[in-house]
């Protein structure tokens, strides 16, 4: 949804690749490869958020959304 993208895109750090415009898993792998090959690395951490939205408190999620998106139609669509 482009409306939510325009609201939240500015919050992402540069190293975030998932579900973002003009970024793909190929971009993430290329960046990882360049970092590992060219910078001193002590740890690599993988995190999988699959199922996150199945387990997050939906009431709090909607409160956070309402804080940034006042349009009730968008809130209803997300809900």
mmCIF file of the N, C-alpha and C atoms, coordinates in Angstrom:
data_MODEL
# 
_entry.id   MODEL 
# 
loop_
_atom_site.group_PDB 
_atom_site.id 
_atom_site.type_symbol 
_atom_site.label_atom_id 
_atom_site.label_alt_id 
_atom_site.label_comp_id 
_atom_site.label_asym_id 
_atom_site.label_entity_id 
_atom_site.label_seq_id 
_atom_site.pdbx_PDB_ins_code 
_atom_site.Cartn_x 
_atom_site.Cartn_y 
_atom_site.Cartn_z 
_atom_site.occupancy 
_atom_site.B_iso_or_equiv 
_atom_site.pdbx_formal_charge 
_atom_site.auth_seq_id 
_atom_site.auth_comp_id 
_atom_site.auth_asym_id 
_atom_site.auth_atom_id 
_atom_site.pdbx_PDB_model_num 
ATOM 1   N N  . UNK A 1 1  ? 0.853   -1.165  0.000  1.00 0.00 ? 1  UNK A N  1 
ATOM 2   C CA . UNK A 1 1  ? 0.000   0.000   0.000  1.00 0.00 ? 1  UNK A CA 1 
ATOM 3   C C  . UNK A 1 1  ? 0.904   1.235   0.000  1.00 0.00 ? 1  UNK A C  1 
ATOM 4   N N  . UNK A 1 2  ? 0.823   2.022   -1.032 1.00 0.00 ? 2  UNK A N  1 
ATOM 5   C CA . UNK A 1 2  ? 1.707   3.176   -1.207 1.00 0.00 ? 2  UNK A CA 1 
ATOM 6   C C  . UNK A 1 2  ? 1.534   4.251   -0.139 1.00 0.00 ? 2  UNK A C  1 
ATOM 7   N N  . UNK A 1 3  ? 0.343   4.365   0.431  1.00 0.00 ? 3  UNK A N  1 
ATOM 8   C CA . UNK A 1 3  ? 0.124   5.379   1.469  1.00 0.00 ? 3  UNK A CA 1 
ATOM 9   C C  . UNK A 1 3  ? 0.974   5.046   2.690  1.00 0.00 ? 3  UNK A C  1 
ATOM 10  N N  . UNK A 1 4  ? 0.928   3.799   3.124  1.00 0.00 ? 4  UNK A N  1 
ATOM 11  C CA . UNK A 1 4  ? 1.733   3.407   4.277  1.00 0.00 ? 4  UNK A CA 1 
ATOM 12  C C  . UNK A 1 4  ? 3.223   3.486   3.959  1.00 0.00 ? 4  UNK A C  1 
ATOM 13  N N  . UNK A 1 5  ? 3.577   3.160   2.737  1.00 0.00 ? 5  UNK A N  1 
ATOM 14  C CA . UNK A 1 5  ? 4.980   3.267   2.310  1.00 0.00 ? 5  UNK A CA 1 
ATOM 15  C C  . UNK A 1 5  ? 5.466   4.707   2.456  1.00 0.00 ? 5  UNK A C  1 
ATOM 16  N N  . UNK A 1 6  ? 4.661   5.660   2.022  1.00 0.00 ? 6  UNK A N  1 
ATOM 17  C CA . UNK A 1 6  ? 5.075   7.060   2.107  1.00 0.00 ? 6  UNK A CA 1 
ATOM 18  C C  . UNK A 1 6  ? 5.181   7.539   3.554  1.00 0.00 ? 6  UNK A C  1 
ATOM 19  N N  . UNK A 1 7  ? 4.379   6.961   4.443  1.00 0.00 ? 7  UNK A N  1 
ATOM 20  C CA . UNK A 1 7  ? 4.414   7.349   5.854  1.00 0.00 ? 7  UNK A CA 1 
ATOM 21  C C  . UNK A 1 7  ? 5.617   6.735   6.557  1.00 0.00 ? 7  UNK A C  1 
ATOM 22  N N  . UNK A 1 8  ? 5.889   5.466   6.300  1.00 0.00 ? 8  UNK A N  1 
ATOM 23  C CA . UNK A 1 8  ? 6.880   4.739   7.085  1.00 0.00 ? 8  UNK A CA 1 
ATOM 24  C C  . UNK A 1 8  ? 8.250   4.567   6.419  1.00 0.00 ? 8  UNK A C  1 
ATOM 25  N N  . UNK A 1 9  ? 8.372   4.790   5.143  1.00 0.00 ? 9  UNK A N  1 
ATOM 26  C CA . UNK A 1 9  ? 9.645   4.558   4.439  1.00 0.00 ? 9  UNK A CA 1 
ATOM 27  C C  . UNK A 1 9  ? 10.795  5.331   5.085  1.00 0.00 ? 9  UNK A C  1 
ATOM 28  N N  . UNK A 1 10 ? 10.543  6.529   5.527  1.00 0.00 ? 10 UNK A N  1 
ATOM 29  C CA . UNK A 1 10 ? 11.592  7.371   6.112  1.00 0.00 ? 10 UNK A CA 1 
ATOM 30  C C  . UNK A 1 10 ? 12.150  6.782   7.412  1.00 0.00 ? 10 UNK A C  1 
ATOM 31  N N  . UNK A 1 11 ? 11.427  5.858   8.032  1.00 0.00 ? 11 UNK A N  1 
ATOM 32  C CA . UNK A 1 11 ? 11.859  5.288   9.307  1.00 0.00 ? 11 UNK A CA 1 
ATOM 33  C C  . UNK A 1 11 ? 12.862  4.142   9.148  1.00 0.00 ? 11 UNK A C  1 
ATOM 34  N N  . UNK A 1 12 ? 12.943  3.555   7.979  1.00 0.00 ? 12 UNK A N  1 
ATOM 35  C CA . UNK A 1 12 ? 13.811  2.404   7.786  1.00 0.00 ? 12 UNK A CA 1 
ATOM 36  C C  . UNK A 1 12 ? 15.272  2.820   7.695  1.00 0.00 ? 12 UNK A C  1 
ATOM 37  N N  . UNK A 1 13 ? 16.145  1.966   8.227  1.00 0.00 ? 13 UNK A N  1 
ATOM 38  C CA . UNK A 1 13 ? 17.574  2.216   8.079  1.00 0.00 ? 13 UNK A CA 1 
ATOM 39  C C  . UNK A 1 13 ? 18.008  1.770   6.681  1.00 0.00 ? 13 UNK A C  1 
ATOM 40  N N  . UNK A 1 14 ? 19.136  2.240   6.258  1.00 0.00 ? 14 UNK A N  1 
ATOM 41  C CA . UNK A 1 14 ? 19.617  1.968   4.903  1.00 0.00 ? 14 UNK A CA 1 
ATOM 42  C C  . UNK A 1 14 ? 19.836  0.473   4.659  1.00 0.00 ? 14 UNK A C  1 
ATOM 43  N N  . UNK A 1 15 ? 20.141  -0.282  5.701  1.00 0.00 ? 15 UNK A N  1 
ATOM 44  C CA . UNK A 1 15 ? 20.432  -1.710  5.544  1.00 0.00 ? 15 UNK A CA 1 
ATOM 45  C C  . UNK A 1 15 ? 19.193  -2.593  5.531  1.00 0.00 ? 15 UNK A C  1 
ATOM 46  N N  . UNK A 1 16 ? 18.010  -2.008  5.542  1.00 0.00 ? 16 UNK A N  1 
ATOM 47  C CA . UNK A 1 16 ? 16.767  -2.773  5.527  1.00 0.00 ? 16 UNK A CA 1 
ATOM 48  C C  . UNK A 1 16 ? 16.321  -2.965  4.074  1.00 0.00 ? 16 UNK A C  1 
ATOM 49  N N  . UNK A 1 17 ? 16.048  -4.219  3.701  1.00 0.00 ? 17 UNK A N  1 
ATOM 50  C CA . UNK A 1 17 ? 15.714  -4.505  2.308  1.00 0.00 ? 17 UNK A CA 1 
ATOM 51  C C  . UNK A 1 17 ? 14.328  -5.089  2.092  1.00 0.00 ? 17 UNK A C  1 
ATOM 52  N N  . UNK A 1 18 ? 13.725  -5.696  3.095  1.00 0.00 ? 18 UNK A N  1 
ATOM 53  C CA . UNK A 1 18 ? 12.466  -6.410  2.915  1.00 0.00 ? 18 UNK A CA 1 
ATOM 54  C C  . UNK A 1 18 ? 11.297  -5.523  2.528  1.00 0.00 ? 18 UNK A C  1 
ATOM 55  N N  . UNK A 1 19 ? 10.624  -5.873  1.451  1.00 0.00 ? 19 UNK A N  1 
ATOM 56  C CA . UNK A 1 19 ? 9.388   -5.208  1.019  1.00 0.00 ? 19 UNK A CA 1 
ATOM 57  C C  . UNK A 1 19 ? 9.536   -3.697  0.890  1.00 0.00 ? 19 UNK A C  1 
ATOM 58  N N  . UNK A 1 20 ? 10.654  -3.249  0.373  1.00 0.00 ? 20 UNK A N  1 
ATOM 59  C CA . UNK A 1 20 ? 10.860  -1.814  0.193  1.00 0.00 ? 20 UNK A CA 1 
ATOM 60  C C  . UNK A 1 20 ? 11.003  -1.511  -1.295 1.00 0.00 ? 20 UNK A C  1 
ATOM 61  N N  . UNK A 1 21 ? 10.610  -0.311  -1.709 1.00 0.00 ? 21 UNK A N  1 
ATOM 62  C CA . UNK A 1 21 ? 10.682  0.025   -3.137 1.00 0.00 ? 21 UNK A CA 1 
ATOM 63  C C  . UNK A 1 21 ? 12.122  0.021   -3.642 1.00 0.00 ? 21 UNK A C  1 
ATOM 64  N N  . UNK A 1 22 ? 12.307  -0.509  -4.817 1.00 0.00 ? 22 UNK A N  1 
ATOM 65  C CA . UNK A 1 22 ? 13.602  -0.567  -5.508 1.00 0.00 ? 22 UNK A CA 1 
ATOM 66  C C  . UNK A 1 22 ? 14.645  -1.375  -4.746 1.00 0.00 ? 22 UNK A C  1 
ATOM 67  N N  . UNK A 1 23 ? 14.200  -2.304  -3.890 1.00 0.00 ? 23 UNK A N  1 
ATOM 68  C CA . UNK A 1 23 ? 15.112  -3.177  -3.151 1.00 0.00 ? 23 UNK A CA 1 
ATOM 69  C C  . UNK A 1 23 ? 14.601  -4.609  -3.263 1.00 0.00 ? 23 UNK A C  1 
ATOM 70  N N  . UNK A 1 24 ? 15.540  -5.521  -3.324 1.00 0.00 ? 24 UNK A N  1 
ATOM 71  C CA . UNK A 1 24 ? 15.153  -6.925  -3.439 1.00 0.00 ? 24 UNK A CA 1 
ATOM 72  C C  . UNK A 1 24 ? 16.113  -7.782  -2.624 1.00 0.00 ? 24 UNK A C  1 
ATOM 73  N N  . UNK A 1 25 ? 15.822  -9.076  -2.575 1.00 0.00 ? 25 UNK A N  1 
ATOM 74  C CA . UNK A 1 25 ? 16.735  -9.980  -1.881 1.00 0.00 ? 25 UNK A CA 1 
ATOM 75  C C  . UNK A 1 25 ? 18.094  -9.993  -2.576 1.00 0.00 ? 25 UNK A C  1 
ATOM 76  N N  . UNK A 1 26 ? 18.114  -9.769  -3.881 1.00 0.00 ? 26 UNK A N  1 
ATOM 77  C CA . UNK A 1 26 ? 19.394  -9.719  -4.609 1.00 0.00 ? 26 UNK A CA 1 
ATOM 78  C C  . UNK A 1 26 ? 20.230  -8.524  -4.148 1.00 0.00 ? 26 UNK A C  1 
ATOM 79  N N  . UNK A 1 27 ? 19.580  -7.377  -3.927 1.00 0.00 ? 27 UNK A N  1 
ATOM 80  C CA . UNK A 1 27 ? 20.292  -6.206  -3.408 1.00 0.00 ? 27 UNK A CA 1 
ATOM 81  C C  . UNK A 1 27 ? 20.849  -6.493  -2.016 1.00 0.00 ? 27 UNK A C  1 
ATOM 82  N N  . UNK A 1 28 ? 20.072  -7.177  -1.185 1.00 0.00 ? 28 UNK A N  1 
ATOM 83  C CA . UNK A 1 28 ? 20.515  -7.502  0.174  1.00 0.00 ? 28 UNK A CA 1 
ATOM 84  C C  . UNK A 1 28 ? 21.717  -8.435  0.143  1.00 0.00 ? 28 UNK A C  1 
ATOM 85  N N  . UNK A 1 29 ? 21.671  -9.450  -0.715 1.00 0.00 ? 29 UNK A N  1 
ATOM 86  C CA . UNK A 1 29 ? 22.800  -10.382 -0.811 1.00 0.00 ? 29 UNK A CA 1 
ATOM 87  C C  . UNK A 1 29 ? 24.052  -9.704  -1.343 1.00 0.00 ? 29 UNK A C  1 
ATOM 88  N N  . UNK A 1 30 ? 23.888  -8.795  -2.290 1.00 0.00 ? 30 UNK A N  1 
ATOM 89  C CA . UNK A 1 30 ? 25.036  -8.059  -2.820 1.00 0.00 ? 30 UNK A CA 1 
ATOM 90  C C  . UNK A 1 30 ? 25.662  -7.190  -1.733 1.00 0.00 ? 30 UNK A C  1 
ATOM 91  N N  . UNK A 1 31 ? 24.836  -6.488  -0.960 1.00 0.00 ? 31 UNK A N  1 
ATOM 92  C CA . UNK A 1 31 ? 25.339  -5.639  0.119  1.00 0.00 ? 31 UNK A CA 1 
ATOM 93  C C  . UNK A 1 31 ? 26.032  -6.481  1.192  1.00 0.00 ? 31 UNK A C  1 
ATOM 94  N N  . UNK A 1 32 ? 25.453  -7.624  1.527  1.00 0.00 ? 32 UNK A N  1 
ATOM 95  C CA . UNK A 1 32 ? 26.067  -8.517  2.505  1.00 0.00 ? 32 UNK A CA 1 
ATOM 96  C C  . UNK A 1 32 ? 27.416  -9.015  2.018  1.00 0.00 ? 32 UNK A C  1 
ATOM 97  N N  . UNK A 1 33 ? 27.475  -9.425  0.775  1.00 0.00 ? 33 UNK A N  1 
ATOM 98  C CA . UNK A 1 33 ? 28.729  -9.907  0.194  1.00 0.00 ? 33 UNK A CA 1 
ATOM 99  C C  . UNK A 1 33 ? 29.806  -8.826  0.218  1.00 0.00 ? 33 UNK A C  1 
ATOM 100 N N  . UNK A 1 34 ? 29.454  -7.615  -0.177 1.00 0.00 ? 34 UNK A N  1 
ATOM 101 C CA . UNK A 1 34 ? 30.419  -6.513  -0.175 1.00 0.00 ? 34 UNK A CA 1 
ATOM 102 C C  . UNK A 1 34 ? 30.913  -6.205  1.241  1.00 0.00 ? 34 UNK A C  1 
ATOM 103 N N  . UNK A 1 35 ? 30.008  -6.239  2.207  1.00 0.00 ? 35 UNK A N  1 
ATOM 104 C CA . UNK A 1 35 ? 30.385  -5.954  3.593  1.00 0.00 ? 35 UNK A CA 1 
ATOM 105 C C  . UNK A 1 35 ? 31.323  -7.021  4.137  1.00 0.00 ? 35 UNK A C  1 
ATOM 106 N N  . UNK A 1 36 ? 30.973  -8.293  3.919  1.00 0.00 ? 36 UNK A N  1 
ATOM 107 C CA . UNK A 1 36 ? 31.789  -9.395  4.438  1.00 0.00 ? 36 UNK A CA 1 
ATOM 108 C C  . UNK A 1 36 ? 33.172  -9.395  3.788  1.00 0.00 ? 36 UNK A C  1 
ATOM 109 N N  . UNK A 1 37 ? 33.239  -9.081  2.516  1.00 0.00 ? 37 UNK A N  1 
ATOM 110 C CA . UNK A 1 37 ? 34.515  -9.109  1.802  1.00 0.00 ? 37 UNK A CA 1 
ATOM 111 C C  . UNK A 1 37 ? 35.392  -7.900  2.100  1.00 0.00 ? 37 UNK A C  1 
ATOM 112 N N  . UNK A 1 38 ? 34.792  -6.759  2.430  1.00 0.00 ? 38 UNK A N  1 
ATOM 113 C CA . UNK A 1 38 ? 35.575  -5.517  2.518  1.00 0.00 ? 38 UNK A CA 1 
ATOM 114 C C  . UNK A 1 38 ? 35.677  -4.892  3.901  1.00 0.00 ? 38 UNK A C  1 
ATOM 115 N N  . UNK A 1 39 ? 34.970  -5.410  4.890  1.00 0.00 ? 39 UNK A N  1 
ATOM 116 C CA . UNK A 1 39 ? 34.984  -4.808  6.221  1.00 0.00 ? 39 UNK A CA 1 
ATOM 117 C C  . UNK A 1 39 ? 35.246  -5.879  7.270  1.00 0.00 ? 39 UNK A C  1 
ATOM 118 N N  . UNK A 1 40 ? 35.849  -5.476  8.389  1.00 0.00 ? 40 UNK A N  1 
ATOM 119 C CA . UNK A 1 40 ? 36.045  -6.470  9.451  1.00 0.00 ? 40 UNK A CA 1 
ATOM 120 C C  . UNK A 1 40 ? 34.700  -6.850  10.083 1.00 0.00 ? 40 UNK A C  1 
ATOM 121 N N  . UNK A 1 41 ? 34.402  -8.123  10.078 1.00 0.00 ? 41 UNK A N  1 
ATOM 122 C CA . UNK A 1 41 ? 33.115  -8.617  10.567 1.00 0.00 ? 41 UNK A CA 1 
ATOM 123 C C  . UNK A 1 41 ? 33.369  -9.613  11.699 1.00 0.00 ? 41 UNK A C  1 
ATOM 124 N N  . UNK A 1 42 ? 32.672  -9.423  12.816 1.00 0.00 ? 42 UNK A N  1 
ATOM 125 C CA . UNK A 1 42 ? 32.779  -10.361 13.931 1.00 0.00 ? 42 UNK A CA 1 
ATOM 126 C C  . UNK A 1 42 ? 31.568  -11.285 14.023 1.00 0.00 ? 42 UNK A C  1 
ATOM 127 N N  . UNK A 1 43 ? 30.392  -10.785 13.632 1.00 0.00 ? 43 UNK A N  1 
ATOM 128 C CA . UNK A 1 43 ? 29.171  -11.578 13.743 1.00 0.00 ? 43 UNK A CA 1 
ATOM 129 C C  . UNK A 1 43 ? 28.264  -11.303 12.550 1.00 0.00 ? 43 UNK A C  1 
ATOM 130 N N  . UNK A 1 44 ? 27.522  -12.314 12.182 1.00 0.00 ? 44 UNK A N  1 
ATOM 131 C CA . UNK A 1 44 ? 26.434  -12.161 11.214 1.00 0.00 ? 44 UNK A CA 1 
ATOM 132 C C  . UNK A 1 44 ? 25.197  -12.740 11.884 1.00 0.00 ? 44 UNK A C  1 
ATOM 133 N N  . UNK A 1 45 ? 24.141  -11.957 11.954 1.00 0.00 ? 45 UNK A N  1 
ATOM 134 C CA . UNK A 1 45 ? 22.909  -12.380 12.615 1.00 0.00 ? 45 UNK A CA 1 
ATOM 135 C C  . UNK A 1 45 ? 21.796  -12.425 11.586 1.00 0.00 ? 45 UNK A C  1 
ATOM 136 N N  . UNK A 1 46 ? 21.061  -13.520 11.576 1.00 0.00 ? 46 UNK A N  1 
ATOM 137 C CA . UNK A 1 46 ? 19.900  -13.654 10.701 1.00 0.00 ? 46 UNK A CA 1 
ATOM 138 C C  . UNK A 1 46 ? 18.652  -13.603 11.571 1.00 0.00 ? 46 UNK A C  1 
ATOM 139 N N  . UNK A 1 47 ? 17.670  -12.846 11.125 1.00 0.00 ? 47 UNK A N  1 
ATOM 140 C CA . UNK A 1 47 ? 16.404  -12.776 11.856 1.00 0.00 ? 47 UNK A CA 1 
ATOM 141 C C  . UNK A 1 47 ? 15.267  -13.022 10.874 1.00 0.00 ? 47 UNK A C  1 
ATOM 142 N N  . UNK A 1 48 ? 14.361  -13.881 11.253 1.00 0.00 ? 48 UNK A N  1 
ATOM 143 C CA . UNK A 1 48 ? 13.202  -14.185 10.420 1.00 0.00 ? 48 UNK A CA 1 
ATOM 144 C C  . UNK A 1 48 ? 11.954  -13.751 11.173 1.00 0.00 ? 48 UNK A C  1 
ATOM 145 N N  . UNK A 1 49 ? 11.220  -12.802 10.617 1.00 0.00 ? 49 UNK A N  1 
ATOM 146 C CA . UNK A 1 49 ? 10.034  -12.287 11.309 1.00 0.00 ? 49 UNK A CA 1 
ATOM 147 C C  . UNK A 1 49 ? 8.751   -12.953 10.809 1.00 0.00 ? 49 UNK A C  1 
ATOM 148 N N  . UNK A 1 50 ? 8.900   -14.082 10.122 1.00 0.00 ? 50 UNK A N  1 
ATOM 149 C CA . UNK A 1 50 ? 7.718   -14.799 9.655  1.00 0.00 ? 50 UNK A CA 1 
ATOM 150 C C  . UNK A 1 50 ? 6.809   -15.073 10.846 1.00 0.00 ? 50 UNK A C  1 
ATOM 151 N N  . UNK A 1 51 ? 5.574   -14.802 10.721 1.00 0.00 ? 51 UNK A N  1 
ATOM 152 C CA . UNK A 1 51 ? 4.633   -15.025 11.802 1.00 0.00 ? 51 UNK A CA 1 
ATOM 153 C C  . UNK A 1 51 ? 4.523   -13.862 12.777 1.00 0.00 ? 51 UNK A C  1 
ATOM 154 N N  . UNK A 1 52 ? 5.348   -12.828 12.589 1.00 0.00 ? 52 UNK A N  1 
ATOM 155 C CA . UNK A 1 52 ? 5.314   -11.692 13.515 1.00 0.00 ? 52 UNK A CA 1 
ATOM 156 C C  . UNK A 1 52 ? 3.926   -11.089 13.601 1.00 0.00 ? 52 UNK A C  1 
ATOM 157 N N  . UNK A 1 53 ? 3.319   -10.802 12.454 1.00 0.00 ? 53 UNK A N  1 
ATOM 158 C CA . UNK A 1 53 ? 2.016   -10.148 12.460 1.00 0.00 ? 53 UNK A CA 1 
ATOM 159 C C  . UNK A 1 53 ? 0.892   -11.090 12.895 1.00 0.00 ? 53 UNK A C  1 
ATOM 160 N N  . UNK A 1 54 ? 1.163   -12.388 12.931 1.00 0.00 ? 54 UNK A N  1 
ATOM 161 C CA . UNK A 1 54 ? 0.196   -13.327 13.487 1.00 0.00 ? 54 UNK A CA 1 
ATOM 162 C C  . UNK A 1 54 ? 0.201   -13.267 15.014 1.00 0.00 ? 54 UNK A C  1 
ATOM 163 N N  . UNK A 1 55 ? 1.309   -12.797 15.588 1.00 0.00 ? 55 UNK A N  1 
ATOM 164 C CA . UNK A 1 55 ? 1.471   -12.814 17.037 1.00 0.00 ? 55 UNK A CA 1 
ATOM 165 C C  . UNK A 1 55 ? 1.487   -11.435 17.698 1.00 0.00 ? 55 UNK A C  1 
ATOM 166 N N  . UNK A 1 56 ? 1.605   -10.382 16.900 1.00 0.00 ? 56 UNK A N  1 
ATOM 167 C CA . UNK A 1 56 ? 1.638   -9.042  17.469 1.00 0.00 ? 56 UNK A CA 1 
ATOM 168 C C  . UNK A 1 56 ? 0.244   -8.671  17.988 1.00 0.00 ? 56 UNK A C  1 
ATOM 169 N N  . UNK A 1 57 ? 0.211   -7.894  19.037 1.00 0.00 ? 57 UNK A N  1 
ATOM 170 C CA . UNK A 1 57 ? -1.056  -7.439  19.603 1.00 0.00 ? 57 UNK A CA 1 
ATOM 171 C C  . UNK A 1 57 ? -1.730  -6.493  18.602 1.00 0.00 ? 57 UNK A C  1 
ATOM 172 N N  . UNK A 1 58 ? -2.817  -6.940  18.012 1.00 0.00 ? 58 UNK A N  1 
ATOM 173 C CA . UNK A 1 58 ? -3.484  -6.180  16.955 1.00 0.00 ? 58 UNK A CA 1 
ATOM 174 C C  . UNK A 1 58 ? -4.015  -4.837  17.450 1.00 0.00 ? 58 UNK A C  1 
ATOM 175 N N  . UNK A 1 59 ? -4.464  -4.794  18.698 1.00 0.00 ? 59 UNK A N  1 
ATOM 176 C CA . UNK A 1 59 ? -4.983  -3.542  19.255 1.00 0.00 ? 59 UNK A CA 1 
ATOM 177 C C  . UNK A 1 59 ? -3.870  -2.494  19.325 1.00 0.00 ? 59 UNK A C  1 
ATOM 178 N N  . UNK A 1 60 ? -2.699  -2.901  19.793 1.00 0.00 ? 60 UNK A N  1 
ATOM 179 C CA . UNK A 1 60 ? -1.578  -1.961  19.873 1.00 0.00 ? 60 UNK A CA 1 
ATOM 180 C C  . UNK A 1 60 ? -1.085  -1.576  18.473 1.00 0.00 ? 60 UNK A C  1 
ATOM 181 N N  . UNK A 1 61 ? -1.097  -2.523  17.559 1.00 0.00 ? 61 UNK A N  1 
ATOM 182 C CA . UNK A 1 61 ? -0.691  -2.227  16.186 1.00 0.00 ? 61 UNK A CA 1 
ATOM 183 C C  . UNK A 1 61 ? -1.570  -1.128  15.595 1.00 0.00 ? 61 UNK A C  1 
ATOM 184 N N  . UNK A 1 62 ? -2.872  -1.220  15.826 1.00 0.00 ? 62 UNK A N  1 
ATOM 185 C CA . UNK A 1 62 ? -3.793  -0.211  15.307 1.00 0.00 ? 62 UNK A CA 1 
ATOM 186 C C  . UNK A 1 62 ? -3.592  1.133   16.010 1.00 0.00 ? 62 UNK A C  1 
ATOM 187 N N  . UNK A 1 63 ? -3.240  1.117   17.314 1.00 0.00 ? 63 UNK A N  1 
ATOM 188 C CA . UNK A 1 63 ? -2.954  2.368   18.013 1.00 0.00 ? 63 UNK A CA 1 
ATOM 189 C C  . UNK A 1 63 ? -1.723  3.050   17.426 1.00 0.00 ? 63 UNK A C  1 
ATOM 190 N N  . UNK A 1 64 ? -0.695  2.262   17.142 1.00 0.00 ? 64 UNK A N  1 
ATOM 191 C CA . UNK A 1 64 ? 0.510   2.835   16.532 1.00 0.00 ? 64 UNK A CA 1 
ATOM 192 C C  . UNK A 1 64 ? 0.202   3.382   15.140 1.00 0.00 ? 64 UNK A C  1 
ATOM 193 N N  . UNK A 1 65 ? -0.593  2.671   14.375 1.00 0.00 ? 65 UNK A N  1 
ATOM 194 C CA . UNK A 1 65 ? -0.978  3.142   13.047 1.00 0.00 ? 65 UNK A CA 1 
ATOM 195 C C  . UNK A 1 65 ? -1.752  4.450   13.151 1.00 0.00 ? 65 UNK A C  1 
ATOM 196 N N  . UNK A 1 66 ? -2.706  4.519   14.070 1.00 0.00 ? 66 UNK A N  1 
ATOM 197 C CA . UNK A 1 66 ? -3.536  5.717   14.227 1.00 0.00 ? 66 UNK A CA 1 
ATOM 198 C C  . UNK A 1 66 ? -2.705  6.930   14.629 1.00 0.00 ? 66 UNK A C  1 
ATOM 199 N N  . UNK A 1 67 ? -1.603  6.675   15.304 1.00 0.00 ? 67 UNK A N  1 
ATOM 200 C CA . UNK A 1 67 ? -0.714  7.765   15.703 1.00 0.00 ? 67 UNK A CA 1 
ATOM 201 C C  . UNK A 1 67 ? -0.105  8.458   14.481 1.00 0.00 ? 67 UNK A C  1 
ATOM 202 N N  . UNK A 1 68 ? 0.140   7.710   13.405 1.00 0.00 ? 68 UNK A N  1 
ATOM 203 C CA . UNK A 1 68 ? 0.767   8.267   12.208 1.00 0.00 ? 68 UNK A CA 1 
ATOM 204 C C  . UNK A 1 68 ? -0.201  8.479   11.051 1.00 0.00 ? 68 UNK A C  1 
ATOM 205 N N  . UNK A 1 69 ? -1.293  7.718   11.024 1.00 0.00 ? 69 UNK A N  1 
ATOM 206 C CA . UNK A 1 69 ? -2.258  7.785   9.918  1.00 0.00 ? 69 UNK A CA 1 
ATOM 207 C C  . UNK A 1 69 ? -3.626  8.108   10.498 1.00 0.00 ? 69 UNK A C  1 
ATOM 208 N N  . UNK A 1 70 ? -4.086  9.322   10.288 1.00 0.00 ? 70 UNK A N  1 
ATOM 209 C CA . UNK A 1 70 ? -5.361  9.760   10.861 1.00 0.00 ? 70 UNK A CA 1 
ATOM 210 C C  . UNK A 1 70 ? -6.572  9.329   10.035 1.00 0.00 ? 70 UNK A C  1 
ATOM 211 N N  . UNK A 1 71 ? -6.372  9.042   8.778  1.00 0.00 ? 71 UNK A N  1 
ATOM 212 C CA . UNK A 1 71 ? -7.479  8.697   7.882  1.00 0.00 ? 71 UNK A CA 1 
ATOM 213 C C  . UNK A 1 71 ? -8.123  7.372   8.319  1.00 0.00 ? 71 UNK A C  1 
ATOM 214 N N  . UNK A 1 72 ? -9.371  7.441   8.747  1.00 0.00 ? 72 UNK A N  1 
ATOM 215 C CA . UNK A 1 72 ? -10.091 6.269   9.243  1.00 0.00 ? 72 UNK A CA 1 
ATOM 216 C C  . UNK A 1 72 ? -10.277 5.204   8.161  1.00 0.00 ? 72 UNK A C  1 
ATOM 217 N N  . UNK A 1 73 ? -10.357 5.620   6.909  1.00 0.00 ? 73 UNK A N  1 
ATOM 218 C CA . UNK A 1 73 ? -10.519 4.646   5.819  1.00 0.00 ? 73 UNK A CA 1 
ATOM 219 C C  . UNK A 1 73 ? -9.281  3.768   5.706  1.00 0.00 ? 73 UNK A C  1 
ATOM 220 N N  . UNK A 1 74 ? -8.126  4.377   5.807  1.00 0.00 ? 74 UNK A N  1 
ATOM 221 C CA . UNK A 1 74 ? -6.876  3.612   5.747  1.00 0.00 ? 74 UNK A CA 1 
ATOM 222 C C  . UNK A 1 74 ? -6.777  2.695   6.954  1.00 0.00 ? 74 UNK A C  1 
ATOM 223 N N  . UNK A 1 75 ? -7.139  3.202   8.119  1.00 0.00 ? 75 UNK A N  1 
ATOM 224 C CA . UNK A 1 75 ? -7.119  2.368   9.324  1.00 0.00 ? 75 UNK A CA 1 
ATOM 225 C C  . UNK A 1 75 ? -8.019  1.142   9.164  1.00 0.00 ? 75 UNK A C  1 
ATOM 226 N N  . UNK A 1 76 ? -9.203  1.347   8.609  1.00 0.00 ? 76 UNK A N  1 
ATOM 227 C CA . UNK A 1 76 ? -10.132 0.224   8.405  1.00 0.00 ? 76 UNK A CA 1 
ATOM 228 C C  . UNK A 1 76 ? -9.570  -0.784  7.404  1.00 0.00 ? 76 UNK A C  1 
ATOM 229 N N  . UNK A 1 77 ? -8.927  -0.292  6.362  1.00 0.00 ? 77 UNK A N  1 
ATOM 230 C CA . UNK A 1 77 ? -8.343  -1.190  5.369  1.00 0.00 ? 77 UNK A CA 1 
ATOM 231 C C  . UNK A 1 77 ? -7.243  -2.050  5.990  1.00 0.00 ? 77 UNK A C  1 
ATOM 232 N N  . UNK A 1 78 ? -6.435  -1.455  6.844  1.00 0.00 ? 78 UNK A N  1 
ATOM 233 C CA . UNK A 1 78 ? -5.359  -2.205  7.492  1.00 0.00 ? 78 UNK A CA 1 
ATOM 234 C C  . UNK A 1 78 ? -5.935  -3.226  8.463  1.00 0.00 ? 78 UNK A C  1 
ATOM 235 N N  . UNK A 1 79 ? -6.951  -2.804  9.196  1.00 0.00 ? 79 UNK A N  1 
ATOM 236 C CA . UNK A 1 79 ? -7.579  -3.700  10.168 1.00 0.00 ? 79 UNK A CA 1 
ATOM 237 C C  . UNK A 1 79 ? -8.194  -4.904  9.472  1.00 0.00 ? 79 UNK A C  1 
# 
